[in-house]
Amino acid sequence: MKLSRRTLIAGTTALALPRVAWAQEKIVRYGIPMTDIPLTTGQPDRGANAYQYTGLTIYDPLIAWELDVSDRPGKMIPGLATEWKVSDADKTLWTFKLREGVKFHDGSPFDADAVIWNFEKIFNKEAAQFDQRQAAQVRPRLPSMVGYRKTGPMEVEIKTKSVDSLFPYQLLWFLVSSPAQWEKVGKDWSKFASAPSGTGPFKLARLVPRERAELVKNEGYWNPRRMPKVDRIVLICAPEDSGRSAALISGAFDMIDAPGPDIIDRLKQSGARISTNVTPHVFNYHPSLVEGSPWTDIRVRKAANLAIDRDAIVRLLNGLVQPAYGEVDRTSPWFGKPTFEIKYAPDAARQLMAEAGYGKANPMKARITIQAGGTNQMVNEAIQEMMKESFIAIDFKPVELEALMTGWRSGAKAEMNRDVSATNVTHVTSDPFYAVNRFFASDQVAPVGVNWSSYKNADVDRLVVELQNTFDPAKQDALAAQIHAKAVDDAVMIWVYHDRTPRALSSRIKSYTQAQSWFQDLALVAM
């Protein structure tokens, strides 16, 4: 497939710099699989993947992931908060001590006032700085928060609605933007998007919507471990797998995400290397359990899980994924011991469908929202053929990524989802809260959280409460495993594969640390 003129222009942006600048600067041209640059105001849109592009580059969270290791899962580490603890007297109160000496890109100081201002921008609709676009991205990721206050110049207190030992994991998604810069640009978030100010390792030098964003090294960055190793990263929108891969082969790009599985061999022959790693992320279908949905019959959901040949999907994707037998991998401490074994068993699937009243002449019909185009659509079409053999006739409603995410956050009962009975949003499963609580607890039914299907199980809810009241990590793991096992036994979702998130790197990229995470740290890229 030919590259579009826009992609070619964007890909050669660095080459258009003056010769002196080109000789002196280390510039990475990075092809990203998106139709638009994610939101740059502080809370990226376009899904979790966007955090590596315009989230953790321009901004910092209070609590961060350890992303400079690749041989094990990273841990929670201090970010803009140096320490945090829950009150012994009231375990719904958390105190966060903030990092001294940090400045925003505009030179203004980071402090407790800035943190409170940022909470207001997403939680307080009456605040002048409230931004619905940012609120829509992060509020569902902070479902436990009910209050916050400044308790000192560099200290804030956060109150949760109930005891929640997993609350710190939620703050990994909360990024802090500059109140002073918002004032400077006329209190206008649309203007702030082109001239944002965070505390992160990169500054935004130029934004061309639907085309590219140019990030330059923040020479005054506070964290020496994350001081960028290159001068500039140019994020270039290249949504088509083949075009993105061709641009790397031609030398227009230096690195790309999600190379097409059918072009991996050509990429290697061109001198590119493929970087992959274990990733806590799962491709699944989330079926509606609302009254009237064809998926309310557990036999149908189990049949759908048994109808999929996951090994064939792995082959289709050139070995770049691994089969999923639940929300988390079997090696995870949160997998547990489900009694329902997910496997490829089409005869058993057909038997279950027959018991549910379906057959070749009258298959169960369902419509599923999916992301339009690319590898995802190819996989969906392959699964569609597999399902057909087990009397499940699915058709798809392909939509643009942000529309898919909006429908996911809205829940199965939302008016915008009235014509579908399942959704195909892939999930991050990096911690106990994100792996089990937010999908399976009844108090997380959308739009409060992302229990899209309205799944409710009293035993699960009881275990979730126990998990939230447990601060011992080993006990947390054991309880999460019990919750996960019950969800698998209830076939709450139809699970297909776990990602290994392939990236293709040209020979110009000398080092890149791919963490066992959906988040990645572009400050670690070296040329």
C-alpha positions as CSV (number, residue, x, y, z in Angstrom):
1,M,0.0,0.0,0.0
2,K,1.3,3.5,-0.9
3,L,1.9,5.9,1.9
4,S,-0.3,8.9,2.0
5,R,1.2,12.3,1.1
6,R,0.4,13.5,4.7
7,T,2.3,10.6,6.2
8,L,5.3,11.2,3.9
9,I,5.4,14.9,4.8
10,A,5.1,14.1,8.5
11,G,7.6,11.4,8.4
12,T,10.2,13.6,6.8
13,T,9.6,16.6,9.1
14,A,13.0,16.1,10.8
15,L,14.7,16.1,7.4
16,A,13.2,19.5,6.7
17,L,15.1,21.1,9.6
18,P,18.2,23.2,8.8
19,R,21.3,21.2,8.2
20,V,23.0,22.5,11.3
21,A,20.0,21.4,13.5
22,W,19.9,18.0,11.7
23,A,23.5,17.4,12.3
24,Q,23.3,18.3,16.0
25,E,19.9,16.9,17.0
26,K,19.0,13.3,17.7
27,I,15.5,13.0,16.3
28,V,13.3,9.9,16.5
29,R,10.4,9.7,14.0
30,Y,7.8,7.5,15.6
31,G,4.9,6.1,13.6
32,I,1.9,5.6,15.9
33,P,-1.3,3.6,14.9
34,M,-3.7,6.4,15.4
35,T,-5.8,8.7,13.2
36,D,-5.1,11.7,15.5
37,I,-2.7,12.8,18.1
38,P,-4.1,12.0,21.6
39,L,-5.3,14.9,23.7
40,T,-2.3,17.0,24.9
41,T,-4.0,19.0,27.8
42,G,-3.1,16.6,30.6
43,Q,-5.3,13.5,30.3
44,P,-4.8,11.7,26.9
45,D,-7.8,10.4,25.1
46,R,-7.8,7.5,22.6
47,G,-7.3,4.8,25.2
48,A,-4.5,3.6,27.6
49,N,-2.0,3.3,24.7
50,A,-2.0,7.1,24.4
51,Y,-0.3,7.5,27.7
52,Q,3.1,6.7,26.2
53,Y,2.6,9.3,23.5
54,T,1.2,12.5,25.1
55,G,0.8,11.4,28.7
56,L,4.0,10.2,30.3
57,T,6.1,12.3,27.9
58,I,4.7,15.8,28.7
59,Y,3.3,15.0,32.2
60,D,4.0,13.1,35.3
61,P,1.6,11.2,37.7
62,L,1.7,11.4,41.5
63,I,2.5,7.7,41.6
64,A,4.4,6.2,38.7
65,W,5.0,2.8,37.2
66,E,8.6,1.4,37.1
67,L,9.2,1.2,33.4
68,D,12.9,0.9,33.0
69,V,13.0,-2.8,33.6
70,S,12.0,-5.5,31.1
71,D,12.7,-8.8,32.8
72,R,9.9,-8.5,35.4
73,P,6.7,-6.5,35.9
74,G,7.4,-3.0,37.2
75,K,6.3,-1.8,40.6
76,M,4.6,1.4,41.8
77,I,7.2,4.0,42.5
78,P,7.2,7.6,43.6
79,G,6.4,10.2,41.0
80,L,5.4,13.7,41.9
81,A,4.4,12.3,45.3
82,T,7.5,11.0,47.2
83,E,5.4,9.0,49.7
84,W,1.8,8.1,50.5
85,K,0.1,6.3,53.4
86,V,-3.3,5.6,54.7
87,S,-4.5,6.9,58.1
88,D,-4.4,4.3,60.9
89,A,-7.5,6.0,62.5
90,D,-9.5,6.3,59.3
91,K,-8.6,4.1,56.4
92,T,-10.6,6.2,53.9
93,L,-8.0,9.0,54.3
94,W,-4.7,9.0,52.3
95,T,-1.9,11.5,52.8
96,F,0.5,12.3,49.9
97,K,3.7,14.1,50.4
98,L,4.8,16.0,47.2
99,R,8.1,16.4,45.6
100,E,10.0,19.6,46.3
101,G,11.8,21.6,43.7
102,V,9.8,20.5,40.6
103,K,8.8,23.1,38.0
104,F,6.3,23.0,35.2
105,H,7.6,23.6,31.7
106,D,6.5,27.3,31.9
107,G,8.7,27.8,35.0
108,S,5.9,27.9,37.6
109,P,6.3,25.7,40.7
110,F,4.6,22.4,41.3
111,D,2.9,22.3,44.7
112,A,-0.2,21.2,46.6
113,D,-2.2,24.0,45.1
114,A,-1.4,22.7,41.6
115,V,-2.6,19.2,42.6
116,I,-5.9,20.4,44.0
117,W,-6.4,22.6,40.9
118,N,-6.0,19.5,38.7
119,F,-8.4,17.5,40.8
120,E,-10.9,20.4,40.4
121,K,-10.4,20.4,36.6
122,I,-11.8,16.9,36.4
123,F,-14.2,16.6,39.4
124,N,-15.7,20.0,40.0
125,K,-18.1,21.1,37.2
126,E,-18.4,24.5,38.8
127,A,-14.6,25.2,38.7
128,A,-13.4,27.7,36.0
129,Q,-10.8,25.1,34.9
130,F,-13.2,22.2,34.6
131,D,-12.7,20.3,31.4
132,Q,-15.2,17.7,30.3
133,R,-12.9,16.1,27.8
134,Q,-10.2,15.4,30.4
135,A,-12.8,14.5,33.0
136,A,-14.3,11.9,30.6
137,Q,-10.9,10.2,30.3
138,V,-9.8,10.0,33.9
139,R,-12.9,10.1,36.2
140,P,-13.9,6.5,35.5
141,R,-10.3,5.5,36.4
142,L,-10.6,7.2,39.9
143,P,-13.9,5.7,41.1
144,S,-12.9,5.6,44.8
145,M,-12.3,9.3,45.2
146,V,-14.9,11.5,46.9
147,G,-12.8,14.3,48.4
148,Y,-9.4,16.0,48.5
149,R,-7.8,18.9,50.3
150,K,-4.5,20.7,50.8
151,T,-3.0,19.9,54.2
152,G,0.3,21.8,53.6
153,P,2.3,23.6,50.9
154,M,3.6,20.2,49.7
155,E,1.0,17.8,51.1
156,V,-2.5,16.8,50.1
157,E,-5.1,14.5,51.6
158,I,-7.5,12.3,49.6
159,K,-10.7,10.7,50.9
160,T,-12.1,7.5,49.3
161,K,-15.8,6.6,49.5
162,S,-14.9,3.5,51.5
163,V,-11.8,1.6,52.6
164,D,-9.9,0.8,49.4
165,S,-6.4,-0.7,49.8
166,L,-6.0,-0.6,46.0
167,F,-6.6,3.1,45.6
168,P,-2.9,4.0,44.9
169,Y,-3.2,2.1,41.6
170,Q,-5.9,4.5,40.5
171,L,-3.6,7.5,40.8
172,L,-1.2,6.0,38.2
173,W,-3.6,7.5,35.6
174,F,-3.9,11.0,37.0
175,L,-1.5,13.5,35.4
176,V,-0.8,17.1,36.4
177,S,-0.9,20.1,34.1
178,S,0.1,23.7,34.9
179,P,-2.5,26.1,36.3
180,A,-0.2,29.1,35.4
181,Q,0.0,28.1,31.8
182,W,-3.8,27.7,31.6
183,E,-4.1,31.3,32.9
184,K,-1.4,32.5,30.4
185,V,-3.3,31.1,27.4
186,G,-6.5,32.8,28.4
187,K,-8.1,30.1,30.4
188,D,-8.8,28.2,27.2
189,W,-8.1,24.4,27.1
190,S,-8.1,24.4,23.3
191,K,-5.2,26.9,23.3
192,F,-3.5,25.0,26.1
193,A,-3.5,21.9,23.8
194,S,-1.1,23.6,21.4
195,A,1.0,25.1,24.2
196,P,0.7,22.7,27.1
197,S,2.8,22.7,30.2
198,G,3.5,19.7,32.4
199,T,6.4,18.5,34.5
200,G,7.4,15.7,32.2
201,P,10.7,14.8,30.4
202,F,9.5,16.3,27.1
203,K,7.9,19.6,26.0
204,L,5.5,19.9,23.1
205,A,7.1,22.1,20.4
206,R,4.5,21.7,17.7
207,L,1.1,20.1,17.2
208,V,-0.5,19.5,13.9
209,P,-3.9,17.8,14.6
210,R,-4.4,14.4,12.8
211,E,-0.8,14.6,11.6
212,R,2.0,14.9,14.1
213,A,3.3,16.2,17.4
214,E,6.9,17.2,18.0
215,L,8.3,16.7,21.5
216,V,11.6,18.2,22.6
217,K,13.8,17.3,25.5
218,N,13.0,19.1,28.8
219,E,16.6,20.2,29.8
220,G,15.3,21.0,33.3
221,Y,13.6,17.7,34.0
222,W,13.6,16.8,37.7
223,N,14.3,13.0,37.4
224,P,17.8,12.1,36.2
225,R,16.8,8.5,35.6
226,R,14.3,9.7,33.0
227,M,16.3,12.5,31.4
228,P,15.6,11.9,27.6
229,K,18.4,10.4,25.6
230,V,17.3,12.1,22.4
231,D,16.6,15.7,21.5
232,R,13.3,15.3,19.7
233,I,10.6,12.7,19.1
234,V,8.2,13.3,16.3
235,L,4.9,11.4,16.8
236,I,3.4,10.7,13.4
237,C,-0.1,9.5,12.8
238,A,0.0,6.4,10.6
239,P,-3.1,4.3,11.3
240,E,-2.7,1.8,8.5
241,D,-0.5,-1.2,9.4
242,S,1.0,-1.6,6.0
243,G,1.8,2.1,5.5
244,R,3.4,2.3,8.9
245,S,5.6,-0.7,8.2
246,A,6.5,0.5,4.7
247,A,7.6,3.9,6.1
248,L,10.0,2.1,8.5
249,I,11.4,0.0,5.7
250,S,11.9,3.1,3.5
251,G,13.6,5.0,6.3
252,A,10.9,7.6,6.8
253,F,10.3,6.3,10.3
254,D,12.7,5.2,13.0
255,M,10.3,3.2,15.1
256,I,6.7,2.1,14.8
257,D,4.1,0.5,17.0
258,A,2.0,-2.6,16.0
259,P,3.7,-3.6,12.8
260,G,1.4,-5.7,10.6
261,P,1.9,-9.4,11.4
262,D,2.1,-10.2,7.7
263,I,5.1,-7.9,7.2
264,I,7.3,-9.0,10.1
265,D,9.6,-11.0,7.9
266,R,10.1,-8.1,5.5
267,L,10.8,-5.8,8.4
268,K,13.5,-8.1,9.7
269,Q,15.0,-8.5,6.2
270,S,15.2,-4.7,6.0
271,G,17.4,-4.6,9.1
272,A,14.7,-3.7,11.6
273,R,14.4,-5.5,14.9
274,I,11.2,-6.5,16.5
275,S,10.8,-5.7,20.2
276,T,8.1,-7.6,22.2
277,N,7.4,-8.4,25.9
278,V,4.8,-9.9,28.1
279,T,2.0,-7.4,28.4
280,P,-0.9,-7.3,30.9
281,H,-3.4,-6.5,28.2
282,V,-6.2,-8.7,26.8
283,F,-8.3,-8.8,23.6
284,N,-11.8,-9.8,24.5
285,Y,-15.5,-9.3,23.9
286,H,-17.5,-7.9,26.7
287,P,-21.1,-9.1,26.3
288,S,-24.2,-7.3,27.7
289,L,-26.0,-9.0,30.6
290,V,-28.8,-6.5,30.5
291,E,-32.3,-8.0,30.2
292,G,-33.1,-8.8,26.6
293,S,-29.5,-9.4,25.6
294,P,-28.8,-12.8,23.9
295,W,-25.8,-13.2,26.1
296,T,-27.7,-13.4,29.4
297,D,-27.7,-17.2,29.0
298,I,-24.4,-18.5,30.5
299,R,-24.5,-21.4,28.1
300,V,-24.2,-19.0,25.2
301,R,-21.3,-17.2,26.8
302,K,-19.5,-20.4,27.5
303,A,-20.1,-21.7,24.0
304,A,-18.6,-18.5,22.5
305,N,-15.5,-19.1,24.6
306,L,-15.3,-22.7,23.4
307,A,-15.8,-21.8,19.8
308,I,-12.6,-19.8,19.3
309,D,-9.4,-21.5,18.1
310,R,-6.9,-19.4,19.9
311,D,-3.9,-21.2,18.5
312,A,-5.1,-20.3,15.0
313,I,-5.4,-16.6,16.0
314,V,-1.8,-16.8,17.3
315,R,-0.7,-18.1,13.9
316,L,-2.8,-15.5,12.1
317,L,-0.9,-12.8,14.1
318,N,2.5,-14.4,13.4
319,G,3.1,-15.5,17.0
320,L,2.9,-11.9,18.3
321,V,0.3,-12.7,20.9
322,Q,-0.5,-15.6,23.3
323,P,-3.8,-17.4,24.0
324,A,-6.0,-15.9,26.8
325,Y,-7.9,-18.2,29.1
326,G,-9.3,-15.4,31.3
327,E,-8.8,-11.7,32.0
328,V,-5.2,-12.4,33.1
329,D,-2.6,-15.0,32.0
330,R,-2.5,-18.4,33.7
331,T,0.9,-17.4,35.2
332,S,-0.6,-14.4,37.0
333,P,-1.1,-14.7,40.8
334,W,-4.6,-13.4,40.2
335,F,-5.7,-16.2,37.8
336,G,-7.0,-18.6,40.5
337,K,-8.6,-22.0,39.9
338,P,-11.7,-21.6,37.7
339,T,-13.7,-24.8,37.1
340,F,-14.7,-23.7,33.6
341,E,-11.8,-24.4,31.3
342,I,-11.5,-22.1,28.3
343,K,-10.3,-24.0,25.3
344,Y,-11.1,-24.8,21.7
345,A,-14.0,-27.3,21.8
346,P,-16.4,-26.6,19.0
347,D,-18.4,-29.8,19.6
348,A,-19.0,-28.8,23.2
349,A,-19.9,-25.3,22.0
350,R,-22.5,-26.6,19.6
351,Q,-24.0,-28.8,22.3
352,L,-24.3,-25.9,24.7
353,M,-25.9,-23.8,22.0
354,A,-28.4,-26.6,21.2
355,E,-29.3,-26.8,24.9
356,A,-29.9,-23.0,24.8
357,G,-32.3,-23.5,21.8
358,Y,-30.1,-22.5,18.9
359,G,-28.9,-24.4,15.9
360,K,-27.7,-24.1,12.3
361,A,-31.1,-23.0,11.1
362,N,-31.6,-20.5,13.9
363,P,-28.3,-19.2,15.2
364,M,-28.0,-16.7,18.0
365,K,-27.5,-13.3,16.5
366,A,-25.5,-10.5,18.0
367,R,-23.9,-7.2,17.0
368,I,-20.6,-6.1,18.4
369,T,-18.9,-2.7,18.3
370,I,-15.2,-2.9,17.2
371,Q,-12.5,-0.6,16.2
372,A,-12.6,0.0,12.4
373,G,-9.7,-1.2,10.3
374,G,-6.3,-2.7,10.9
375,T,-5.3,-5.9,12.6
376,N,-8.2,-5.8,15.1
377,Q,-10.8,-6.0,12.3
378,M,-8.9,-8.9,10.7
379,V,-8.9,-10.8,14.0
380,N,-12.6,-10.1,14.5
381,E,-13.5,-11.4,11.0
382,A,-11.6,-14.6,11.7
383,I,-13.5,-15.1,15.0
384,Q,-16.7,-14.3,13.2
385,E,-16.1,-17.4,11.0
386,M,-15.3,-19.6,14.0
387,M,-18.4,-18.5,15.8
388,K,-20.6,-19.3,12.8
389,E,-19.5,-23.0,13.1
390,S,-21.0,-23.0,16.6
391,F,-24.4,-21.4,15.7
392,I,-23.4,-17.9,16.8
393,A,-23.9,-15.3,14.0
394,I,-22.2,-12.1,14.9
395,D,-21.9,-8.9,12.8
396,F,-19.9,-5.9,13.6
397,K,-20.4,-2.2,14.0
398,P,-16.9,-0.7,13.2
399,V,-16.3,2.7,14.8
400,E,-13.4,5.1,15.3
401,L,-11.3,4.4,18.4
402,E,-12.6,7.3,20.5
403,A,-16.2,6.5,19.7
404,L,-15.5,2.9,20.8
405,M,-14.1,4.1,24.1
406,T,-17.0,6.5,24.7
407,G,-19.4,3.6,24.2
408,W,-17.4,1.4,26.5
409,R,-17.4,4.0,29.3
410,S,-21.1,4.6,28.9
411,G,-22.2,1.0,29.5
412,A,-24.5,-1.6,27.9
413,K,-27.6,0.3,29.1
414,A,-26.6,3.6,27.4
415,E,-28.8,4.8,24.5
416,M,-25.8,4.9,22.2
417,N,-25.3,1.1,22.6
418,R,-28.9,0.1,22.0
419,D,-28.1,-1.5,18.7
420,V,-25.3,-3.7,20.0
421,S,-25.0,-6.5,22.6
422,A,-21.3,-6.6,23.1
423,T,-18.2,-4.4,22.7
424,N,-14.6,-5.2,21.8
425,V,-12.4,-2.9,23.9
426,T,-9.1,-4.4,24.9
427,H,-8.2,-4.2,28.6
428,V,-5.2,-3.3,30.7
429,T,-4.8,-5.8,33.5
430,S,-1.7,-4.4,35.2
431,D,-2.8,-4.6,38.9
432,P,-5.6,-6.1,41.0
433,F,-7.9,-3.2,40.7
434,Y,-7.6,-3.0,36.9
435,A,-7.6,-6.8,36.5
436,V,-10.7,-7.7,38.5
437,N,-12.4,-4.9,40.5
438,R,-13.3,-2.5,37.8
439,F,-14.9,-5.1,35.5
440,F,-16.6,-7.5,37.9
441,A,-17.7,-5.4,40.9
442,S,-21.4,-4.3,40.8
443,D,-20.4,-0.9,42.2
444,Q,-18.3,-0.4,39.0
445,V,-21.3,-0.8,36.6
446,A,-20.8,1.9,33.9
447,P,-20.9,4.9,33.8
448,V,-19.4,4.8,37.4
449,G,-16.7,2.4,36.3
450,V,-16.2,0.1,33.3
451,N,-18.3,-2.9,34.3
452,W,-19.8,-2.5,30.8
453,S,-22.0,-5.6,30.9
454,S,-23.8,-4.8,34.3
455,Y,-22.5,-8.1,35.7
456,K,-23.5,-8.7,39.3
457,N,-22.5,-11.6,41.5
458,A,-23.0,-11.3,45.3
459,D,-20.0,-13.6,46.0
460,V,-17.8,-11.4,43.8
461,D,-19.0,-8.3,45.5
462,R,-18.3,-9.8,49.0
463,L,-14.8,-10.7,47.9
464,V,-14.2,-7.2,46.4
465,V,-15.1,-5.6,49.7
466,E,-12.7,-8.0,51.5
467,L,-10.0,-7.2,49.0
468,Q,-10.4,-3.5,49.5
469,N,-10.1,-3.9,53.2
470,T,-6.9,-6.0,52.9
471,F,-3.6,-4.2,52.9
472,D,-1.4,-7.4,52.9
473,P,-0.2,-8.0,49.3
474,A,-0.2,-11.8,49.5
475,K,-3.8,-11.8,50.8
476,Q,-4.7,-9.3,48.1
477,D,-3.4,-11.7,45.4
478,A,-5.4,-14.6,46.9
479,L,-8.6,-12.6,47.0
480,A,-8.1,-11.3,43.4
481,A,-7.6,-14.9,42.3
482,Q,-10.9,-16.0,43.8
483,I,-12.7,-13.1,42.1
484,H,-11.1,-13.9,38.7
485,A,-12.0,-17.6,39.0
486,K,-15.6,-16.7,39.6
487,A,-15.7,-14.4,36.7
488,V,-14.3,-17.1,34.4
489,D,-16.8,-19.6,35.7
490,D,-19.5,-17.1,34.9
491,A,-18.0,-16.5,31.5
492,V,-18.4,-12.8,32.0
493,M,-16.4,-12.1,28.8
494,I,-15.2,-14.0,25.8
495,W,-11.4,-13.9,26.1
496,V,-9.1,-14.4,23.0
497,Y,-5.5,-13.4,23.5
498,H,-2.9,-11.4,25.5
499,D,-0.7,-9.0,23.7
500,R,3.0,-9.0,23.4
501,T,2.9,-5.4,21.9
502,P,5.4,-5.7,19.1
503,R,7.3,-2.6,18.0
504,A,9.7,-2.4,15.1
505,L,12.9,-0.4,15.5
506,S,15.3,0.7,12.8
507,S,19.0,0.3,13.1
508,R,19.1,4.0,14.1
509,I,17.6,3.1,17.4
510,K,20.4,1.9,19.6
511,S,18.5,1.0,22.8
512,Y,14.9,0.8,23.8
513,T,13.5,-0.7,27.1
514,Q,10.2,-2.4,26.5
515,A,8.6,-2.8,29.9
516,Q,6.1,-5.6,30.8
517,S,3.4,-3.0,30.7
518,W,0.9,-1.3,28.4
519,F,2.7,1.9,29.4
520,Q,6.1,2.6,27.9
521,D,8.7,5.3,28.6
522,L,9.9,7.1,25.5
523,A,12.5,9.0,27.6
524,L,14.5,5.7,27.5
525,V,14.8,5.6,23.7
526,A,18.4,6.2,22.6
527,M,20.0,6.7,19.1
